[in-house]
Amino acid sequence: MKGHVMAKKKMLRALAGETLAVPPVWMMRQAGRYLPEYRATREQAGDFLSLCYNSDLATEVTLQPIRRFGFDAAILFADILLIPQALGAELWFVTGEGPRLSTITTARDFEALKPAEVIHETLAPIYQTLRNLTQELPAETTLIGFAGAPWTVATYMIAGRGTPDQAPAHALMRENRALFRALIERLTEATILYLSAQVEAGAEVIKLFDSWAGSLKGADFDEFALEPCRRITAALKERHPGIAVIGFPREAGERYIGFGRATGIDCVALDNSVSPEWAAEHVQRDGCVQGNLAPSHLVTGGSALVEETRRIRDAFSGGPHVFNLGHGITPDADPANVQRMIDTIRE
Ligand SMILES: Cc1c2[nH]c(c1CCC(=O)O)Cc1[nH]c(c(CCC(=O)O)c1C)Cc1[nH]c(c(CCC(=O)O)c1C)Cc1[nH]c(c(C)c1CCC(=O)O)C2
């Protein structure tokens, strides 16, 4: 496009606050097991972590859903648990069950962690994946980098695995608040360094996944979900003026209200437990929102998929909106339903 003024990408326009006739669309976990081409590349890589650290194959799986569906944004293929690994925690994935980590429950466990500054040694291949993608993505596709928010990552580090109610993390927060705070602080520092390096490698938007924010209430939500998001956003914007940040305090419920203003993020991502009409009135009034189709519609399809897609598109049509799911697409989703969702958004 040399010699021409390139029109700003659709995703970046929405994040800058523009109301578009057709919203940009992408999906959480869009590179994943519901796609046969992902399963083939994953097989080639061996296991999931090997795929994350193989820049060529991670680039390939990031591109697969873009080729197939023409999404407006590509999200880096990696995982939120690479940060604990880069800090020295052991990490492995048990097939059919999910992640396992060495646990952090005592001051000794915490002191064995590495300082935030050394994470780049482990995470260099992730930055290479982003550099590859800047060369290979279509000109109109926005490149998203990401990290887990400190609270969500801490819940896995403390329990050593995913937990339905994050009880071990809540217990440590009550029983040894100083240790818990130190862990959140280390993760906040590491996340700033990690995301900053992602922007330098070519990420145009950053998303912070706080998947378990909904289990924090009252002052704990302020201290451990809102404040880390605010600090990370401020640090990124200071280092990289103009970088857009999407926050996802999943299942925050009424705490979605004002979250964008309080943290300085550019877009609040919504899960599907809130209605789009409610969110349009209470959250989108402050700026861009992303969401929030229930992933189950991509399994069941039919007229309900089309009706819900239209409902969400129409509810958010009065302001800036990025169409997405309320959570990651599941392995049993039908790719034909993804195409139907996109056709409905763009009809
Ligand atoms: C909690 C969490 C994790 N990872 C992530 C979160 C936060 C968002 C959420 O709540 O889903 C985020 C994540 N995980 C992955 C991405 C890549 C980008 C994307 O496509 O959105 C992102 C942004 C790839 C992945 N991360 C994982 C897969 C499946 C790996 C495989 O191929 O077997 C993918 C594509 C594995 C993973 N990684 C994690 C779990 C719990 C699991 C196992 C669950 C499962 O098997 O689906 C930790």
The ligand as a Tripos MOL2 file, in Angstrom:
@<TRIPOS>MOLECULE
LIG
   48    52     1     0     0
SMALL
NO_CHARGES

@<TRIPOS>ATOM
      1 C1         -7.6780  -20.1600   31.9370 C.3       1 LIG1
      2 C2         -6.9560  -20.0220   30.6150 C.ar      1 LIG1
      3 C3         -5.9780  -20.8990   30.0930 C.ar      1 LIG1
      4 N1         -5.5950  -20.4110   28.8720 N.ar      1 LIG1
      5 C4         -6.2920  -19.2710   28.5980 C.ar      1 LIG1
      6 C5         -7.1230  -18.9840   29.6960 C.ar      1 LIG1
      7 C6         -7.9790  -17.7500   29.8480 C.3       1 LIG1
      8 C7         -9.2080  -17.7880   29.0260 C.3       1 LIG1
      9 C8        -10.1710  -18.8760   29.4220 C.2       1 LIG1
     10 O1        -10.7350  -18.7910   30.5050 O.co2     1 LIG1
     11 O2        -10.3450  -19.7880   28.5940 O.co2     1 LIG1
     12 C9         -6.1720  -18.4000   27.4370 C.3       1 LIG1
     13 C10        -5.7840  -18.9740   26.1500 C.ar      1 LIG1
     14 N2         -5.5270  -20.2660   25.8010 N.ar      1 LIG1
     15 C11        -5.2220  -20.3280   24.4820 C.ar      1 LIG1
     16 C12        -5.2260  -19.0230   23.9540 C.ar      1 LIG1
     17 C13        -4.7780  -18.6840   22.5480 C.3       1 LIG1
     18 C14        -5.5000  -17.6700   21.8700 C.3       1 LIG1
     19 C15        -6.9580  -17.9680   21.5550 C.2       1 LIG1
     20 O3         -7.2020  -18.7370   20.6070 O.co2     1 LIG1
     21 O4         -7.8440  -17.3820   22.2020 O.co2     1 LIG1
     22 C16        -5.6100  -18.1740   24.9840 C.ar      1 LIG1
     23 C17        -5.8560  -16.6750   24.9640 C.3       1 LIG1
     24 C18        -4.9010  -21.5440   23.7140 C.3       1 LIG1
     25 C19        -5.2210  -22.8660   24.2940 C.ar      1 LIG1
     26 N3         -5.0000  -23.2580   25.5930 N.ar      1 LIG1
     27 C20        -5.3390  -24.5870   25.7250 C.ar      1 LIG1
     28 C21        -5.8010  -25.0620   24.4620 C.ar      1 LIG1
     29 C22        -6.1990  -26.5000   24.1520 C.3       1 LIG1
     30 C23        -4.9100  -27.2260   23.9860 C.3       1 LIG1
     31 C24        -4.9640  -28.4420   23.1230 C.2       1 LIG1
     32 O5         -4.7120  -28.3260   21.8990 O.co2     1 LIG1
     33 O6         -5.1710  -29.5160   23.6890 O.co2     1 LIG1
     34 C25        -5.7100  -23.9840   23.5710 C.ar      1 LIG1
     35 C26        -6.0370  -23.9990   22.0910 C.3       1 LIG1
     36 C27        -5.1510  -25.3890   26.9590 C.3       1 LIG1
     37 C28        -5.5430  -24.7600   28.2430 C.ar      1 LIG1
     38 N4         -5.0500  -23.5910   28.7320 N.ar      1 LIG1
     39 C29        -5.6610  -23.3000   29.9320 C.ar      1 LIG1
     40 C30        -6.5490  -24.3380   30.2390 C.ar      1 LIG1
     41 C31        -7.4310  -24.3730   31.4490 C.3       1 LIG1
     42 C32        -6.4420  -25.2700   29.2020 C.ar      1 LIG1
     43 C33        -7.0480  -26.6380   29.1590 C.3       1 LIG1
     44 C34        -8.5030  -26.6010   28.8770 C.3       1 LIG1
     45 C35        -8.7620  -27.1720   27.5270 C.2       1 LIG1
     46 O7         -8.2340  -28.2730   27.2440 O.co2     1 LIG1
     47 O8         -9.4970  -26.5380   26.7610 O.co2     1 LIG1
     48 C36        -5.3930  -22.1000   30.7350 C.3       1 LIG1
@<TRIPOS>BOND
     1     1     2 1
     2     2     3 ar
     3     2     6 ar
     4     3     4 ar
     5     3    48 1
     6     4     5 ar
     7     5     6 ar
     8     5    12 1
     9     6     7 1
    10     7     8 1
    11     8     9 1
    12     9    10 2
    13     9    11 1
    14    12    13 1
    15    13    14 ar
    16    13    22 ar
    17    14    15 ar
    18    15    16 ar
    19    15    24 1
    20    16    17 1
    21    16    22 ar
    22    17    18 1
    23    18    19 1
    24    19    20 2
    25    19    21 1
    26    22    23 1
    27    24    25 1
    28    25    26 ar
    29    25    34 ar
    30    26    27 ar
    31    27    28 ar
    32    27    36 1
    33    28    29 1
    34    28    34 ar
    35    29    30 1
    36    30    31 1
    37    31    32 2
    38    31    33 1
    39    34    35 1
    40    36    37 1
    41    37    38 ar
    42    37    42 ar
    43    38    39 ar
    44    39    40 ar
    45    39    48 1
    46    40    41 1
    47    40    42 ar
    48    42    43 1
    49    43    44 1
    50    44    45 1
    51    45    46 2
    52    45    47 1
@<TRIPOS>SUBSTRUCTURE
     1 LIG1         1 GROUP 0 **** ****
